[in-house]
Amino acid sequence: MDVFYYWKEFENNVKEDMLGRFVSSREQLEKLKDRHPDYIWAFIIPKGLGGQRGKGDCKLKLLARLKWSNLPLAGLRPTEKQKPMSEIYYNPEAADSILYENTDSVEALDLVTSLMRSKYPQAFKAMFRGANGVQVMEKDLVDKFRKETAHYPGTQFLTGIAALGSK
């Protein structure tokens, strides 16, 4: 089992060096309790591809696969959120935490979007707002998703983030 996470604040989190945690609703995170996910798969809606509100016609871009962590990493800065609802952690330093590259082609967007839309239609209609931004990815979906995206190039997460900063 893995976790789907809509990373709305990706650019800001990278810019502010706020890596290692995601904040979400207790309701959704309760579904993960005692399930021990392996990874958090992070997605965004690319600029200009948000679709129409309530129609669920937006596109999703695969950003990263991040190694789940049960505890925050040492040195993790406090969140700036006034009242964080609940937190999940990942290890951006893990060798198998990957930042994907070139996943914004029409083919990649269509593939990722169709795989996720078929499983989470209500989350698409809500444009991943609130609790809809975190979903449990059961083994059947994880296996299919890994198979379909195995050819996507990527690099270790922090290495990839450093390369983004130098562009």
LUMBAZA-613041 format. One record per residue: x, y, z of N, C-alpha, C, O, CB in turn; residue number from 1; chain. Coordinates in Angstrom, 3 decimals, decimal comma, always signed. Glycine has a CB too. Layout:
! LUMBAZA-613041
R         nu         nv         nw        cau        cav        caw         cu         cv         cw         ou         ov         ow        cbu        cbv        cbw    nr   kette
R          X          Y          Z          X          Y          Z          X          Y          Z          X          Y          Z          X          Y          Z   NUM       A
...
//
This chain:
! LUMBAZA-613041
R         nu         nv         nw        cau        cav        caw         cu         cv         cw         ou         ov         ow        cbu        cbv        cbw    nr   kette
R     +0,826     -1,168     +0,000     +0,000     +0,000     +0,000     +0,881     +1,245     +0,000     +1,875     +1,323     +0,721     -0,945     -0,010     +1,199     1       A
R     +0,496     +2,207     -0,818     +1,184     +3,481     -0,880     +0,155     +4,595     -0,685     -1,022     +4,337     -0,434     +1,946     +3,642     -2,230     2       A
R     +0,618     +5,824     -0,806     -0,247     +6,988     -0,597     -0,172     +7,910     -1,808     +0,911     +8,187     -2,324     +0,155     +7,752     +0,692     3       A
R     -1,329     +8,381     -2,255     -1,442     +9,435     -3,261     -1,494    +10,750     -2,502     -2,273    +10,894     -1,560     -2,715     +9,241     -4,190     4       A
R     -0,655    +11,725     -2,910     -0,682    +13,038     -2,266     -0,656    +14,124     -3,332     +0,254    +14,177     -4,160     +0,512    +13,203     -1,287     5       A
R     -1,661    +14,988     -3,302     -1,702    +16,149     -4,188     -0,868    +17,246     -3,537     -1,258    +17,799     -2,509     -3,183    +16,631     -4,453     6       A
R     +0,287    +17,563     -4,137     +1,270    +18,477     -3,543     +1,074    +19,884     -4,088     +1,869    +20,372     -4,891     +2,713    +17,992     -3,822     7       A
R     +0,025    +20,513     -3,646     -0,325    +21,855     -4,103     +0,792    +22,866     -3,845     +1,003    +23,774     -4,649     -1,599    +22,317     -3,422     8       A
R     +1,503    +22,715     -2,737     +2,510    +23,699     -2,328     +3,940    +23,271     -2,689     +4,895    +23,679     -2,028     +2,415    +23,936     -0,830     9       A
R     +4,083    +22,458     -3,726     +5,399    +21,944     -4,105     +6,435    +23,051     -4,267     +7,474    +23,026     -3,607     +5,293    +21,159     -5,391    10       A
R     +6,163    +24,019     -5,139     +7,152    +25,070     -5,421     +7,513    +25,846     -4,156     +8,689    +26,119     -3,913     +6,617    +26,034     -6,491    11       A
R     +6,533    +26,196     -3,368     +6,790    +26,942     -2,136     +7,569    +26,091     -1,126     +8,491    +26,588     -0,479     +5,464    +27,417     -1,515    12       A
R     +7,205    +24,819     -0,991     +7,922    +23,939     -0,053     +9,386    +23,797     -0,434    +10,256    +23,782     +0,437     +7,263    +22,555     -0,005    13       A
R     +9,665    +23,691     -1,723    +11,059    +23,589     -2,192    +11,784    +24,900     -1,924    +12,892    +24,905     -1,388    +11,117    +23,236     -3,711    14       A
R    +11,162    +26,003     -2,296    +11,772    +27,323     -2,118    +12,088    +27,602     -0,651    +13,143    +28,153     -0,336    +10,848    +28,410     -2,666    15       A
R    +11,187    +27,229     +0,238    +11,347    +27,495     +1,668    +12,076    +26,370     +2,403    +12,205    +26,414     +3,626     +9,993    +27,716     +2,301    16       A
R    +12,552    +25,363     +1,667    +13,241    +24,213     +2,252    +12,398    +23,552     +3,336    +12,887    +23,238     +4,421    +14,590    +24,640     +2,830    17       A
R    +11,133    +23,349     +3,022    +10,189    +22,707     +3,948     +9,892    +21,291     +3,441     +8,750    +20,955     +3,128     +8,860    +23,546     +4,080    18       A
R    +10,937    +20,479     +3,369    +10,806    +19,130     +2,843    +10,846    +18,120     +3,985    +11,566    +18,304     +4,966    +11,917    +18,834     +1,817    19       A
R    +10,063    +17,053     +3,845    +10,068    +16,002     +4,843     +8,720    +15,747     +5,487     +8,565    +14,779     +6,232    +11,046    +16,329     +5,888    20       A
R     +7,732    +16,606     +5,210     +6,410    +16,438     +5,819     +5,335    +16,948     +4,874     +5,559    +17,851     +4,067     +6,329    +17,176     +7,176    21       A
R     +4,157    +16,341     +4,999     +2,946    +16,836     +4,364     +1,901    +17,021     +5,451     +1,819    +16,228     +6,389     +2,440    +15,863     +3,245    22       A
R     +1,113    +18,064     +5,320     +0,028    +18,343     +6,255     -1,285    +18,009     +5,553     -1,488    +18,369     +4,394     +0,054    +19,842     +6,740    23       A
R     -2,173    +17,316     +6,265     -3,463    +16,975     +5,687     -4,493    +16,775     +6,795     -4,211    +16,974     +7,976     -3,351    +15,710     +4,815    24       A
R     -5,692    +16,377     +6,380     -6,782    +16,203     +7,344     -6,621    +14,915     +8,138     -6,143    +13,902     +7,626     -8,131    +16,206     +6,627    25       A
R     -7,021    +14,976     +9,366     -6,975    +13,786    +10,225     -7,832    +12,657     +9,646     -7,484    +11,481     +9,749     -7,451    +14,134    +11,650    26       A
R     -8,956    +13,037     +9,038     -9,874    +12,042     +8,468     -9,153    +11,136     +7,471     -9,253     +9,912     +7,554    -11,063    +12,741     +7,780    27       A
R     -8,437    +11,734     +6,544     -7,745    +10,935     +5,536     -6,550    +10,202     +6,124     -6,301     +9,046     +5,784     -7,293    +11,817     +4,384    28       A
R     -5,821    +10,856     +6,992     -4,628    +10,222     +7,554     -4,986     +9,069     +8,485     -4,181     +8,161     +8,689     -3,789    +11,250     +8,304    29       A
R     -6,180     +9,103     +9,044     -6,636     +8,000     +9,890     -6,715     +6,700     +9,089     -6,521     +5,613     +9,633     -8,008     +8,328    +10,509    30       A
R     -7,004     +6,825     +7,785     -7,077     +5,646     +6,915     -5,715     +4,964     +6,766     -5,641     +3,788     +6,409     -7,612     +6,043     +5,535    31       A
R     -4,642     +5,704     +7,040     -3,296     +5,162     +6,897     -2,793     +4,518     +8,187     -1,802     +3,788     +8,183     -2,343     +6,257     +6,464    32       A
R     -3,483     +4,795     +9,280     -3,040     +4,325    +10,585     -2,849     +2,810    +10,586     -3,732     +2,056    +10,176     -4,045     +4,732    +11,663    33       A
R     -1,706     +2,391    +11,043     -1,355     +0,967    +11,149     -1,288     +0,245     +9,807     -1,302     -0,985     +9,778     -2,351     +0,272    +12,026    34       A
R     -1,216     +0,968     +8,710     -1,137     +0,330     +7,388     +0,302     +0,288     +6,870     +0,609     -0,521     +5,995     -2,030     +1,074     +6,383    35       A
R     +1,174     +1,124     +7,380     +2,600     +1,145     +7,036     +2,854     +1,256     +5,528     +3,344     +0,312     +4,910     +3,268     -0,105     +7,567    36       A
R     +2,523     +2,399     +4,945     +2,797     +2,599     +3,519     +4,299     +2,539     +3,235     +5,123     +2,786     +4,116     +2,223     +3,947     +3,046    37       A
R     +4,631     +2,212     +2,005     +6,032     +2,212     +1,583     +6,429     +3,582     +1,032     +7,489     +4,115     +1,360     +6,276     +1,119     +0,523    38       A
R     +5,558     +4,142     +0,187     +5,887     +5,392     -0,499     +4,700     +6,343     -0,517     +3,545     +5,947     -0,358     +6,347     +5,109     -1,926    39       A
R     +5,029     +7,602     -0,716     +4,045     +8,633     -1,008     +4,316     +9,065     -2,451     +5,415     +9,517     -2,774     +4,134     +9,858     +0,017    40       A
R     +3,325     +8,926     -3,300     +3,424     +9,370     -4,689     +2,848    +10,777     -4,748     +1,682    +10,988     -4,413     +2,669     +8,392     -5,677    41       A
R     +3,661    +11,741     -5,172     +3,250    +13,148     -5,167     +2,903    +13,611     -6,578     +3,607    +13,304     -7,541     +4,364    +14,036     -4,575    42       A
R     +1,810    +14,351     -6,679     +1,279    +14,832     -7,955     +0,942    +16,312     -7,850     +0,734    +16,838     -6,757     +0,030    +14,023     -8,374    43       A
R     +0,891    +16,975     -9,002     +0,380    +18,345     -9,082     -0,538    +18,445    -10,299     -0,545    +17,575    -11,170     +1,553    +19,388     -9,172    44       A
R     -1,301    +19,517    -10,333     -2,044    +19,887    -11,538     -1,201    +20,954    -12,211     -1,015    +22,032    -11,648     -3,525    +20,404    -11,214    45       A
R     -0,682    +20,679    -13,414     +0,153    +21,686    -14,084     -0,636    +22,962    -14,386     -1,845    +22,925    -14,618     +0,732    +21,114    -15,386    46       A
R     +0,073    +24,079    -14,375     -0,552    +25,370    -14,689     -1,261    +25,281    -16,046     -0,718    +24,767    -17,024     +0,513    +26,515    -14,699    47       A
R     -2,488    +25,800    -16,068     -3,262    +25,822    -17,304     -4,027    +24,542    -17,587     -4,769    +24,479    -18,567     -2,362    +26,104    -18,440    48       A
R     -3,864    +23,507    -16,745     -4,544    +22,237    -16,991     -5,487    +21,863    -15,844     -5,728    +20,686    -15,574     -3,517    +21,127    -17,201    49       A
R     -6,013    +22,897    -15,178     -6,894    +22,676    -14,040     -8,315    +22,303    -14,397     -9,076    +21,872    -13,531     -6,920    +23,876    -13,210    50       A
R     -8,688    +22,459    -15,657    -10,041    +22,098    -16,061    -11,080    +23,021    -15,460    -10,759    +24,080    -14,921    -10,338    +20,676    -15,668    51       A
R    -12,329    +22,603    -15,561    -13,438    +23,391    -15,047    -13,880    +22,851    -13,693    -13,986    +21,640    -13,496    -14,613    +23,386    -16,040    52       A
R    -14,131    +23,751    -12,779    -14,532    +23,375    -11,420    -15,736    +22,428    -11,448    -16,727    +22,683    -12,132    -14,865    +24,635    -10,592    53       A
R    -15,631    +21,339    -10,697    -16,718    +20,390    -10,569    -16,834    +19,371    -11,678    -17,627    +18,435    -11,577    -17,963    +21,113    -10,478    54       A
R    -16,055    +19,532    -12,738    -16,150    +18,606    -13,874    -15,143    +17,462    -13,789    -15,330    +16,429    -14,431    -15,944    +19,360    -15,171    55       A
R    -14,080    +17,634    -13,006    -13,091    +16,577    -12,876    -12,253    +16,370    -14,122    -11,745    +15,274    -14,355    -13,765    +15,309    -12,526    56       A
R    -12,104    +17,428    -14,934    -11,383    +17,284    -16,192     -9,955    +17,838    -16,152     -9,370    +18,113    -17,199    -12,148    +17,966    -17,282    57       A
R     -9,404    +17,999    -14,972     -8,023    +18,473    -14,851     -7,055    +17,351    -15,207     -7,447    +16,189    -15,307     -7,743    +18,994    -13,419    58       A
R     -5,797    +17,708    -15,397     -4,731    +16,744    -15,681     -3,818    +16,648    -14,467     -3,655    +17,621    -13,731     -3,923    +17,154    -16,951    59       A
R     -3,226    +15,484    -14,259     -2,280    +15,280    -13,169     -0,893    +14,999    -13,717     -0,722    +14,287    -14,707     -2,736    +14,135    -12,263    60       A
R     +0,085    +15,575    -13,048     +1,485    +15,330    -13,379     +2,133    +14,604    -12,204     +1,993    +15,022    -11,054     +2,238    +16,667    -13,704    61       A
R     +2,837    +13,526    -12,495     +3,587    +12,810    -11,476     +4,857    +13,600    -11,163     +5,658    +13,884    -12,053     +3,926    +11,358    -11,942    62       A
R     +5,029    +13,952     -9,885     +6,215    +14,691     -9,443     +7,280    +13,794     -8,843     +8,445    +13,837     -9,238     +5,824    +15,736     -8,437    63       A
R     +6,862    +12,972     -7,872     +7,861    +12,260     -7,081     +7,283    +11,002     -6,452     +6,073    +10,851     -6,283     +8,423    +13,170     -5,999    64       A
R     +8,199    +10,109     -6,114     +7,905     +8,972     -5,251     +8,823     +9,132     -4,051    +10,046     +9,140     -4,191     +8,116     +7,573     -5,991    65       A
R     +8,225     +9,259     -2,867     +8,977     +9,600     -1,666     +8,865     +8,490     -0,630     +7,775     +7,984     -0,360     +8,482    +10,927     -1,078    66       A
R     +9,983     +8,124     -0,066    +10,028     +7,051     +0,931     +9,311     +7,481     +2,204     +9,680     +8,480     +2,822    +11,487     +6,659     +1,246    67       A
R     +8,292     +6,731     +2,594     +7,515     +6,981     +3,800     +8,424     +6,924     +5,018     +9,366     +6,131     +5,053     +6,364     +5,963     +3,932    68       A
R     +8,157     +7,741     +5,999     +8,859     +7,707     +7,279     +7,831     +7,775     +8,395     +6,901     +8,579     +8,334     +9,887     +8,875     +7,397    69       A
R     +7,986     +6,952     +9,394     +7,052     +6,968    +10,526     +7,266     +8,167    +11,436     +6,356     +8,588    +12,151     +7,188     +5,693    +11,332    70       A
R     +8,477     +8,714    +11,402     +8,835     +9,825    +12,277     +9,445    +10,957    +11,462     +9,988    +10,717    +10,383     +9,814     +9,364    +13,374    71       A
R     +9,362    +12,183    +11,962    +10,012    +13,286    +11,259    +11,533    +13,120    +11,318    +12,075    +12,593    +12,290     +9,590    +14,648    +11,869    72       A
R    +12,202    +13,572    +10,274    +13,658    +13,536    +10,253    +14,218    +14,550    +11,239    +13,598    +15,580    +11,502    +14,192    +13,810     +8,835    73       A
R    +15,364    +14,258    +11,769    +16,040    +15,206    +12,670    +16,281    +16,504    +11,903    +16,697    +16,479    +10,745    +17,398    +14,614    +13,219    74       A
R    +16,022    +17,617    +12,543    +16,256    +18,918    +11,921    +15,113    +19,429    +11,072    +15,236    +20,491    +10,461    +17,466    +18,851    +11,092    75       A
R    +13,999    +18,705    +11,012    +12,847    +19,162    +10,228    +12,308    +20,452    +10,827    +11,950    +20,507    +12,004    +11,736    +18,074    +10,181    76       A
R    +12,256    +21,480    +10,001    +11,766    +22,782    +10,475    +10,281    +22,713    +10,797     +9,544    +21,969    +10,150    +12,027    +23,875     +9,424    77       A
R     +9,828    +23,482    +11,793     +8,392    +23,504    +12,119     +7,586    +24,061    +10,949     +8,059    +24,915    +10,199     +8,133    +24,347    +13,393    78       A
R     +6,379    +23,567    +10,813     +5,510    +24,063     +9,750     +5,062    +25,484    +10,064     +4,965    +25,876    +11,227     +4,287    +23,139     +9,566    79       A
R     +4,792    +26,247     +9,010     +4,298    +27,608     +9,185     +2,781    +27,640     +9,296     +2,191    +28,691     +9,548     +4,753    +28,486     +8,029    80       A
R     +2,155    +26,488     +9,107     +0,697    +26,431     +9,222     +0,305    +26,800    +10,645     +0,943    +26,369    +11,605     +0,153    +25,017     +8,845    81       A
R     -0,740    +27,594    +10,774     -1,191    +28,010    +12,091     -1,691    +26,830    +12,912     -1,365    +26,696    +14,092     -2,281    +29,051    +11,965    82       A
R     -2,483    +25,982    +12,278     -3,048    +24,834    +12,977     -2,948    +23,608    +12,069     -3,934    +23,229    +11,436     -4,530    +25,103    +13,394    83       A
R     -1,785    +22,991    +11,999     -1,712    +21,812    +11,145     -2,679    +20,736    +11,652     -2,730    +20,440    +12,846     -0,263    +21,265    +11,096    84       A
R     -3,431    +20,168    +10,732     -4,440    +19,192    +11,129     -3,777    +17,874    +11,513     -4,105    +17,289    +12,545     -5,459    +18,971     +9,994    85       A
R     -2,870    +17,420    +10,707     -2,147    +16,193    +10,971     -1,012    +16,127     +9,967     -1,060    +16,778     +8,923     -3,077    +14,936    +10,880    86       A
R     +0,003    +15,345    +10,280     +1,182    +15,305     +9,421     +1,554    +13,874     +9,066     +1,367    +12,948     +9,855     +2,359    +15,997    +10,099    87       A
R     +2,086    +13,718     +7,854     +2,740    +12,487     +7,443     +4,146    +12,877     +7,022     +4,393    +14,005     +6,596     +1,955    +11,753     +6,280    88       A
R     +5,059    +11,928     +7,147     +6,470    +12,234     +6,911     +7,040    +11,375     +5,794     +6,585    +10,260     +5,536     +7,281    +12,033     +8,189    89       A
R     +8,045    +11,930     +5,146     +8,794    +11,192     +4,129    +10,260    +11,535     +4,280    +10,620    +12,535     +4,900     +8,287    +11,522     +2,688    90       A
R    +11,103    +10,689     +3,703    +12,540    +10,884     +3,790    +13,074    +11,347     +2,435    +13,280    +10,518     +1,548    +13,246     +9,583     +4,245    91       A
R    +13,303    +12,646     +2,255    +13,797    +13,141     +0,967    +15,238    +12,706     +0,685    +15,700    +12,783     -0,454    +13,707    +14,658     +0,929    92       A
R    +15,946    +12,251     +1,719    +17,333    +11,827     +1,563    +17,471    +10,367     +1,126    +18,551     +9,951     +0,707    +18,071    +12,035     +2,856    93       A
R    +16,402     +9,593     +1,217    +16,468     +8,167     +0,870    +16,847     +7,989     -0,596    +16,406     +8,745     -1,462    +15,119     +7,475     +1,159    94       A
R    +17,662     +6,989     -0,857    +18,108     +6,710     -2,228    +16,929     +6,409     -3,148    +16,989     +6,693     -4,344    +19,089     +5,534     -2,241    95       A
R    +15,851     +5,831     -2,593    +14,701     +5,491     -3,426    +13,586     +6,543     -3,386    +12,463     +6,275     -3,813    +14,149     +4,160     -2,994    96       A
R    +13,898     +7,735     -2,873    +12,998     +8,886     -3,040    +13,389     +9,545     -4,359    +14,510    +10,030     -4,513    +13,096     +9,912     -1,815    97       A
R    +12,462     +9,560     -5,299    +12,751     +9,939     -6,685    +11,966    +11,180     -7,101    +10,768    +11,279     -6,836    +12,431     +8,779     -7,630    98       A
R    +12,645    +12,125     -7,754    +11,987    +13,243     -8,431    +11,948    +12,872     -9,906    +12,987    +12,661    -10,531    +12,740    +14,628     -8,185    99       A
R    +10,751    +12,797    -10,451    +10,607    +12,400    -11,851    +10,875    +13,568    -12,779    +10,628    +14,725    -12,440     +9,211    +11,841    -12,109   100       A
R    +11,385    +13,243    -13,954    +11,723    +14,236    -14,971    +10,866    +13,999    -16,211    +10,476    +12,868    -16,503    +13,236    +14,176    -15,327   101       A
R    +10,583    +15,055    -16,921     +9,893    +14,971    -18,204     +8,550    +14,242    -18,124     +8,199    +13,480    -19,025    +10,777    +14,281    -19,206   102       A
R     +7,810    +14,475    -17,055     +6,494    +13,847    -16,931     +5,377    +14,819    -17,312     +4,219    +14,632    -16,939     +6,281    +13,338    -15,499   103       A
R     +5,746    +15,856    -18,058     +4,738    +16,826    -18,478     +4,383    +16,718    -19,954     +3,745    +17,614    -20,506     +5,218    +18,217    -18,183   104       A
R     +4,793    +15,621    -20,600     +4,370    +15,403    -21,986     +2,882    +15,060    -21,990     +2,342    +14,623    -20,973     +5,212    +14,265    -22,667   105       A
R     +2,227    +15,253    -23,115     +0,795    +14,942    -23,231     +0,556    +13,475    -22,886     -0,403    +13,145    -22,188     +0,272    +15,255    -24,665   106       A
R     +1,436    +12,591    -23,380     +1,274    +11,161    -23,132     +1,378    +10,839    -21,638     +0,571    +10,079    -21,103     +2,324    +10,367    -23,917   107       A
R     +2,376    +11,421    -20,972     +2,573    +11,162    -19,543     +1,405    +11,714    -18,729     +0,907    +11,045    -17,823     +3,899    +11,783    -19,059   108       A
R     +0,972    +12,923    -19,046     -0,168    +13,516    -18,332     -1,426    +12,679    -18,520     -2,161    +12,429    -17,565     -0,417    +14,953    -18,814   109       A
R     -1,671    +12,249    -19,751     -2,866    +11,445    -20,029     -2,822    +10,101    -19,310     -3,834     +9,657    -18,765     -3,015    +11,221    -21,534   110       A
R     -1,665     +9,453    -19,302     -1,536     +8,160    -18,640     -1,780     +8,279    -17,137     -2,600     +7,552    -16,577     -0,154     +7,569    -18,900   111       A
R     -1,073     +9,190    -16,495     -1,205     +9,366    -15,046     -2,634     +9,779    -14,694     -3,224     +9,254    -13,749     -0,196    +10,422    -14,529   112       A
R     -3,178    +10,713    -15,452     -4,537    +11,187    -15,198     -5,550    +10,059    -15,327     -6,415     +9,912    -14,464     -4,894    +12,318    -16,156   113       A
R     -5,463     +9,265    -16,374     -6,448     +8,193    -16,563     -6,343     +7,131    -15,477     -7,364     +6,633    -15,004     -6,270     +7,546    -17,932   114       A
R     -5,127     +6,779    -15,075     -4,964     +5,782    -14,009     -5,568     +6,278    -12,693     -6,242     +5,525    -11,990     -3,471     +5,448    -13,812   115       A
R     -5,327     +7,532    -12,370     -5,811     +8,072    -11,101     -7,296     +8,428    -11,158     -8,019     +8,218    -10,184     -5,001     +9,301    -10,716   116       A
R     -7,753     +8,959    -12,279     -9,171     +9,339    -12,381    -10,077     +8,114    -12,244    -11,145     +8,196    -11,636     -9,444    +10,050    -13,726   117       A
R     -9,655     +6,982    -12,805    -10,484     +5,782    -12,722    -10,635     +5,308    -11,273    -11,641     +4,686    -10,930     -9,883     +4,663    -13,581   118       A
R     -9,660     +5,593    -10,435     -9,690     +5,153     -9,033    -10,294     +6,210     -8,100    -10,945     +5,865     -7,114     -8,277     +4,810     -8,569   119       A
R    -10,083     +7,482     -8,405    -10,499     +8,563     -7,492    -11,338     +9,627     -8,199    -10,953    +10,796     -8,201     -9,270     +9,220     -6,862   120       A
R    -12,467     +9,262     -8,795    -13,249    +10,264     -9,540    -13,737    +11,418     -8,671    -13,780    +12,557     -9,136    -14,438     +9,600    -10,192   121       A
R    -14,106    +11,150     -7,420    -14,589    +12,222     -6,542    -13,473    +13,214     -6,209    -13,728    +14,413     -6,095    -15,165    +11,629     -5,246   122       A
R    -12,257    +12,731     -6,056    -11,125    +13,623     -5,778    -10,893    +14,558     -6,966    -10,569    +15,730     -6,778     -9,839    +12,803     -5,474   123       A
R    -11,057    +14,047     -8,181    -10,908    +14,890     -9,371    -11,999    +15,965     -9,389    -11,714    +17,132     -9,657    -10,970    +14,029    -10,667   124       A
R    -13,236    +15,579     -9,106    -14,330    +16,550     -9,111    -14,097    +17,645     -8,090    -14,465    +18,798     -8,314    -15,658    +15,860     -8,835   125       A
R    -13,484    +17,288     -6,965    -13,190    +18,269     -5,920    -11,858    +18,967     -6,159    -11,436    +19,793     -5,350    -13,181    +17,597     -4,554   126       A
R    -11,199    +18,643     -7,257     -9,879    +19,200     -7,613     -8,887    +19,041     -6,458     -8,042    +19,904     -6,220    -10,006    +20,696     -7,995   127       A
R     -9,012    +17,915     -5,749     -8,073    +17,507     -4,707     -8,040    +18,441     -3,507     -7,067    +18,448     -2,753     -6,705    +17,407     -5,284   128       A
R     -9,074    +19,215     -3,327     -9,135    +20,124     -2,173     -9,380    +19,333     -0,894    -10,065    +18,310     -0,901    -10,246    +21,187     -2,367   129       A
R     -8,814    +19,820     +0,194     -9,036    +19,238     +1,513     -8,655    +17,775     +1,578     -7,587    +17,372     +1,116    -10,470    +19,397     +1,909   130       A
R     -9,547    +16,986     +2,160     -9,288    +15,559     +2,356     -9,113    +14,807     +1,047     -8,561    +13,707     +1,043    -10,410    +14,937     +3,143   131       A
R     -9,569    +15,371     -0,062     -9,449    +14,711     -1,358     -8,015    +14,658     -1,875     -7,724    +13,932     -2,825    -10,315    +15,413     -2,363   132       A
R     -7,123    +15,420     -1,257     -5,734    +15,475     -1,703     -4,858    +14,334     -1,223     -3,706    +14,216     -1,640     -5,138    +16,740     -1,263   133       A
R     -5,397    +13,489     -0,345     -4,668    +12,320     +0,154     -5,552    +11,103     -0,053     -6,702    +11,081     +0,386     -4,272    +12,482     +1,669   134       A
R     -5,014    +10,092     -0,723     -5,772     +8,877     -0,986     -4,899     +7,658     -0,719     -3,683     +7,700     -0,907     -6,297     +8,862     -2,437   135       A
R     -5,522     +6,588     -0,285     -4,831     +5,312     -0,133     -4,692     +4,683     -1,517     -5,663     +4,599     -2,269     -5,600     +4,359     +0,852   136       A
R     -3,498     +4,249     -1,842     -3,252     +3,527     -3,099     -3,050     +2,050     -2,733     -1,988     +1,662     -2,246     -1,985     +4,116     -3,883   137       A
R     -4,071     +1,245     -2,973     -3,983     -0,183     -2,649     -3,037     -0,891     -3,613     -2,683     -0,354     -4,662     -5,379     -0,839     -2,695   138       A
R     -2,636     -2,092     -3,246     -1,606     -2,836     -3,965     -1,900     -2,983     -5,463     -0,988     -2,848     -6,278     -1,448     -4,202     -3,347   139       A
R     -3,151     -3,257     -5,840     -3,464     -3,434     -7,255     -3,160     -2,171     -8,060     -2,598     -2,252     -9,152     -4,931     -3,819     -7,425   140       A
R     -3,524     -1,019     -7,530     -3,231     +0,242     -8,207     -1,732     +0,534     -8,207     -1,181     +0,962     -9,221     -3,990     +1,393     -7,540   141       A
R     -1,076     +0,304     -7,077     +0,370     +0,547     -6,998     +1,101     -0,301     -8,031     +1,968     +0,205     -8,744     +0,902     +0,239     -5,576   142       A
R     +0,762     -1,583     -8,117     +1,423     -2,474     -9,078     +1,206     -1,997    -10,512     +2,147     -1,952    -11,304     +0,904     -3,912     -8,919   143       A
R     -0,020     -1,644    -10,841     -0,330     -1,158    -12,196     +0,389     +0,166    -12,468     +0,959     +0,362    -13,541     -1,863     -0,982    -12,376   144       A
R     +0,356     +1,064    -11,492     +0,984     +2,375    -11,653     +2,491     +2,235    -11,856     +3,061     +2,882    -12,734     +0,694     +3,263    -10,432   145       A
R     +3,136     +1,394    -11,049     +4,586     +1,172    -11,186     +4,926     +0,630    -12,573     +5,878     +1,077    -13,212     +5,091     +0,195    -10,099   146       A
R     +4,134     -0,337    -13,027     +4,376     -0,943    -14,340     +4,256     +0,094    -15,458     +5,102     +0,154    -16,349     +3,391     -2,099    -14,586   147       A
R     +3,215     +0,896    -15,405     +2,946     +1,872    -16,465     +3,933     +3,046    -16,467     +4,165     +3,659    -17,510     +1,536     +2,401    -16,320   148       A
R     +4,515     +3,361    -15,299     +5,402     +4,530    -15,215     +6,877     +4,155    -15,037     +7,717     +5,031    -14,830     +4,969     +5,416    -14,064   149       A
R     +7,193     +2,872    -15,116     +8,566     +2,397    -14,867     +9,590     +3,040    -15,805    +10,758     +3,178    -15,445     +8,626     +0,882    -15,016   150       A
R     +9,165     +3,426    -16,984    +10,096     +4,004    -17,965    +10,344     +5,504    -17,748    +11,181     +6,091    -18,432     +9,560     +3,781    -19,371   151       A
R     +9,639     +6,118    -16,819     +9,837     +7,549    -16,594    +11,200     +7,798    -15,958    +11,547     +7,160    -14,963     +8,716     +8,121    -15,702   152       A
R    +11,973     +8,722    -16,526    +13,284     +9,017    -15,932    +13,130     +9,784    -14,623    +12,189    +10,557    -14,439    +14,153     +9,824    -16,915   153       A
R    +14,063     +9,553    -13,735    +14,051    +10,259    -12,466    +15,427    +10,250    -11,842    +16,333     +9,551    -12,297    +13,038     +9,643    -11,515   154       A
R    +15,567    +11,033    -10,801    +16,819    +11,115    -10,071    +16,504    +11,175     -8,584    +15,371    +11,456     -8,194    +17,655    +12,349    -10,518   155       A
R    +17,509    +10,908     -7,754    +17,301    +10,982     -6,313    +16,668    +12,340     -6,010    +17,069    +13,353     -6,584    +18,653    +10,785     -5,522   156       A
R    +15,697    +12,367     -5,124    +14,864    +13,537     -4,902    +15,660    +14,814     -4,626    +15,460    +15,817     -5,311    +13,937    +13,273     -3,761   157       A
R    +16,547    +14,798     -3,648    +17,279    +16,018     -3,294    +18,227    +16,446     -4,411    +18,428    +17,640     -4,630    +18,064    +15,807     -1,997   158       A
R    +18,806    +15,487     -5,112    +19,655    +15,803     -6,271    +18,827    +16,503     -7,337    +19,267    +17,489     -7,927    +20,309    +14,517     -6,852   159       A
R    +17,625    +15,987     -7,581    +16,729    +16,600     -8,567    +16,274    +17,988     -8,157    +16,178    +18,887     -8,993    +15,522    +15,722     -8,787   160       A
R    +15,992    +18,165     -6,869    +15,572    +19,484     -6,370    +16,730    +20,488     -6,533    +16,507    +21,635     -6,919    +15,125    +19,393     -4,862   161       A
R    +17,959    +20,052     -6,239    +19,123    +20,927     -6,389    +19,294    +21,334     -7,846    +19,639    +22,479     -8,137    +20,399    +20,231     -5,875   162       A
R    +19,053    +20,401     -8,761    +19,163    +20,708    -10,184    +18,085    +21,707    -10,621    +18,342    +22,561    -11,470    +19,058    +19,421    -11,014   163       A
R    +16,874    +21,605    -10,042    +15,820    +22,567    -10,353    +16,238    +23,986     -9,940    +15,971    +24,956    -10,650    +14,507    +22,168     -9,647   164       A
R    +16,887    +24,083     -8,797    +17,320    +25,378     -8,278    +18,399    +26,028     -9,105    +18,548    +27,250     -9,088    +17,803    +25,227     -6,885   165       A
R    +19,163    +25,217     -9,838    +20,253    +25,781    -10,634    +19,810    +26,158    -12,032    +20,599    +26,708    -12,802    +21,396    +24,804    -10,716   166       A
R    +18,551    +25,872    -12,379    +18,047    +26,211    -13,721    +17,542    +27,624    -13,769    +17,082    +28,080    -14,817    +16,938    +25,259    -14,142   167       A
//
